[in-house]
Amino acid sequence: QVRMVESGGGLVQSGGSLRLSCTASRDIFIINSMGWYRQPPGKQREFVASINSGEWTSYADSVKGRFTISRDSATNTATLQMNSLKPEDTAVYYCAASGRQFTANGGTPPYWGQGTQVTVSS
């Protein structure tokens, strides 16, 4: 079983920045991809960004150019730097991991963090 521990999030004004971090426990399998999804109020969960073991990244169109995902494979830690935040970025953000790749084009990770709230005020 993979345990995911998230940190970061909070309240920020429009145009501000936040950083999310996520560490996956080391278990018996090798993690291929790590990333984030988010669930805005009253909406379905949606893909935000992912990074695979080769550090190839994938982003939702809505965050391209504003969010940057990075990864430290030695510690199984992924970081999501969120800049130029908008009120529509308000959501619960969930860290995810998989032994397979998941991207904006598909794939469903089996391991999830507990979620962290990001609120952007206008």
Backbone torsions as a table, in degrees:
resi	resn	phi	psi	omega
1	GLN	NA	136.8	178.8
2	VAL	-101.0	129.6	176.8
3	ARG	-105.6	133.8	-177.1
4	MET	-115.2	126.7	179.2
5	VAL	-118.7	121.2	-177.4
6	GLU	-103.9	154.7	171.8
7	SER	-148.4	162.3	-178.9
8	GLY	102.3	-163.6	-176.4
9	GLY	85.7	-178.8	-179.9
10	GLY	134.2	-158.9	-177.4
11	LEU	-110.3	133.2	-179.5
12	VAL	-145.9	154.0	176.4
13	GLN	-79.9	157.0	177.2
14	SER	-55.1	134.2	-176.7
15	GLY	92.6	-9.9	-179.0
16	GLY	-82.3	-174.2	-176.6
17	SER	-131.3	151.3	172.7
18	LEU	-143.9	158.2	177.2
19	ARG	-128.8	131.7	174.5
20	LEU	-110.0	141.8	175.4
21	SER	-127.6	153.1	-179.2
22	CYS	-148.4	130.7	177.4
23	THR	-120.5	128.3	177.6
24	ALA	-100.5	134.3	179.1
25	SER	-67.1	149.7	177.8
26	ARG	-82.2	123.3	175.3
27	ASP	-127.5	-153.5	-168.2
28	ILE	-81.7	-7.4	-179.1
29	PHE	-119.4	161.9	-179.5
30	ILE	-90.6	129.6	178.6
31	ILE	-77.4	126.5	176.2
32	ASN	-86.8	-57.6	-174.9
33	SER	-122.0	146.3	170.8
34	MET	-130.0	154.2	-179.8
35	GLY	-178.0	-166.1	-179.1
36	TRP	-134.7	145.1	166.5
37	TYR	-120.1	165.5	175.9
38	ARG	-142.4	154.3	178.4
39	GLN	-128.9	102.4	176.7
40	PRO	-68.0	160.4	179.8
41	PRO	-57.2	126.5	177.1
42	GLY	74.1	9.3	-178.0
43	LYS	-123.8	172.0	178.6
44	GLN	-81.3	159.5	176.7
45	ARG	-66.0	141.1	-178.2
46	GLU	-135.2	152.3	178.5
47	PHE	-68.9	140.9	176.2
48	VAL	-115.0	-58.4	-176.6
49	ALA	-162.9	155.2	174.4
50	SER	-149.2	162.4	177.9
51	ILE	-144.2	135.3	-178.0
52	ASN	-101.8	-175.3	-174.3
53	SER	-65.9	-22.2	175.9
54	GLY	-91.5	8.5	-180.0
55	GLU	65.0	24.9	170.6
56	TRP	-78.9	133.1	-174.2
57	THR	-112.5	154.6	176.4
58	SER	-137.9	138.0	-178.0
59	TYR	-132.2	148.2	168.2
60	ALA	-68.2	146.7	-179.1
61	ASP	-57.2	-33.2	-174.8
62	SER	-68.7	-16.7	-177.7
63	VAL	-117.3	-4.1	-179.4
64	LYS	-57.8	134.6	179.6
65	GLY	85.7	-11.3	179.8
66	ARG	-116.6	-34.0	-178.8
67	PHE	-107.6	145.8	176.7
68	THR	-133.7	127.0	177.8
69	ILE	-105.6	141.1	177.7
70	SER	-140.4	170.2	-172.6
71	ARG	-151.0	142.1	170.8
72	ASP	-114.7	99.5	-175.8
73	SER	-66.2	-26.7	-179.4
74	ALA	-64.2	-30.5	-178.4
75	THR	-113.8	4.8	-177.7
76	ASN	54.1	42.0	-179.1
77	THR	-115.3	132.2	174.3
78	ALA	-117.1	146.7	-179.3
79	THR	-128.3	136.6	176.4
80	LEU	-117.2	108.7	176.3
81	GLN	-90.0	120.6	-176.4
82	MET	-114.2	114.8	-180.0
83	ASN	-114.7	164.4	177.9
84	SER	49.3	48.0	-176.4
85	LEU	-66.2	146.2	-179.0
86	LYS	-120.6	158.1	177.2
87	PRO	-55.7	-32.6	-179.7
88	GLU	-72.7	-5.4	172.9
89	ASP	-83.1	-6.9	178.7
90	THR	-60.1	124.9	-176.4
91	ALA	-177.0	169.8	165.3
92	VAL	-89.3	125.7	-177.8
93	TYR	-101.7	129.7	-177.7
94	TYR	-115.7	127.1	172.3
95	CYS	-76.9	147.0	-179.2
96	ALA	-142.3	155.2	178.6
97	ALA	-147.1	155.3	-179.5
98	SER	-155.8	153.3	171.5
99	GLY	-77.8	-7.5	176.1
100	ARG	-119.5	167.5	-179.9
101	GLN	-78.3	140.2	168.3
102	PHE	-132.3	140.9	-174.5
103	THR	-140.7	-174.8	176.4
104	ALA	-63.2	-20.4	-178.2
105	ASN	-92.6	-4.3	177.0
106	GLY	148.0	179.8	-176.2
107	GLY	98.7	137.5	-179.4
108	THR	-123.1	111.6	179.6
109	PRO	-69.9	143.1	-179.1
110	PRO	-89.2	-14.1	-175.0
111	TYR	-115.7	133.5	-172.7
112	TRP	-133.7	147.4	171.3
113	GLY	-83.1	-179.8	-175.0
114	GLN	-80.9	-14.0	-179.5
115	GLY	94.1	144.2	176.8
116	THR	-137.6	139.3	-175.5
117	GLN	-82.9	132.4	170.9
118	VAL	-120.1	122.4	-180.0
119	THR	-124.0	125.2	-179.8
120	VAL	-114.5	118.0	-178.7
121	SER	-91.9	148.6	-178.1
122	SER	-88.8	NA	NA
